[in-house]
Amino acid sequence: MSIVETNPDAVIGGVDTHADVHVAAAINHVGGVLGVEAFATTRTGYRQLVSWLRSYGELTLVGVEGTGSYPCRRHHRRSRSTQPPNPASKGQVRSG
């Protein structure tokens, strides 16, 4: 079982990025939609988005779509990556 399945207070967030607003959805531990809201693509908007998600319970996971586009890029670069490092891009993989 995952952390989400065993924690009824768990909240999962999903964010769809756009040029002027980011649309967020809060989902409960069994996949039910708790709410959907739009937030400005500003520092204040980002803070409001996170606070809104946390208002539903223990924020355990957030997925962001489209982080390579629109204003979310700047915020994403300051965030911890969820992608595993690519050793080839750092010269750590040797051939032969």
C-alpha positions in Angstrom: 0.0 0.0 0.0 1.2 3.5 -0.7 1.3 6.4 1.8 -1.7 7.9 0.1 -3.9 4.7 0.4 -3.2 4.4 4.1 -3.6 8.1 5.0 -7.2 9.4 4.8 -5.9 12.9 5.4 -3.7 12.7 2.3 -4.2 15.3 -0.5 -2.8 15.0 -4.0 -2.6 18.1 -6.1 -2.5 18.4 -9.8 -1.6 21.7 -11.6 -2.2 22.5 -15.3 -0.1 25.5 -16.3 -1.3 28.3 -18.6 0.1 31.7 -19.5 -2.0 33.8 -17.1 -3.4 31.2 -14.6 -2.6 27.8 -13.3 -5.5 25.6 -12.6 -5.2 23.3 -9.6 -7.2 20.3 -8.5 -7.1 18.7 -5.0 -7.8 15.0 -4.9 -8.5 12.9 -1.8 -6.9 9.5 -0.9 -9.5 7.5 -2.9 -9.4 9.7 -6.0 -12.3 12.0 -5.2 -12.1 15.6 -6.4 -12.1 17.9 -3.4 -11.9 21.1 -5.5 -10.7 22.9 -8.6 -9.4 26.5 -8.5 -7.4 28.9 -10.7 -4.5 31.0 -9.5 -2.5 33.8 -11.0 1.0 33.0 -12.3 2.6 35.3 -9.8 4.5 34.6 -6.6 1.4 35.4 -4.6 -0.6 33.1 -6.9 1.9 30.3 -6.2 1.6 30.8 -2.5 -2.2 30.9 -2.6 -2.2 27.7 -4.7 -0.1 25.8 -2.2 -2.1 27.1 0.8 -5.3 26.2 -1.0 -4.1 22.6 -1.5 -3.0 22.3 2.1 -6.3 23.5 3.3 -7.8 20.2 2.3 -5.4 18.1 4.5 -1.9 16.7 4.4 -0.4 17.6 1.0 1.6 14.5 0.0 2.1 14.8 -3.7 1.7 17.4 -6.4 2.0 16.8 -10.2 2.6 19.8 -12.5 1.8 19.5 -16.2 3.6 21.7 -18.7 6.6 22.8 -16.5 8.6 23.5 -19.7 6.3 26.3 -20.8 4.6 29.4 -19.5 5.7 31.2 -16.3 5.9 28.1 -14.2 9.3 27.5 -15.6 11.0 30.0 -13.2 9.2 28.5 -10.2 10.0 25.0 -11.3 13.7 25.6 -11.6 13.8 26.6 -7.9 11.8 23.5 -6.9 13.3 20.1 -6.2 13.1 17.9 -9.2 11.2 14.7 -9.1 13.0 13.4 -12.1 15.9 11.0 -11.4 19.3 12.4 -12.5 20.5 11.4 -16.0 24.1 10.2 -15.5 24.8 10.5 -19.2 24.2 14.2 -19.1 26.8 14.6 -16.3 29.5 12.5 -18.0 29.1 9.7 -15.5 28.4 6.9 -18.0 31.3 5.4 -19.8 31.2 3.3 -22.9 33.2 0.2 -23.6 
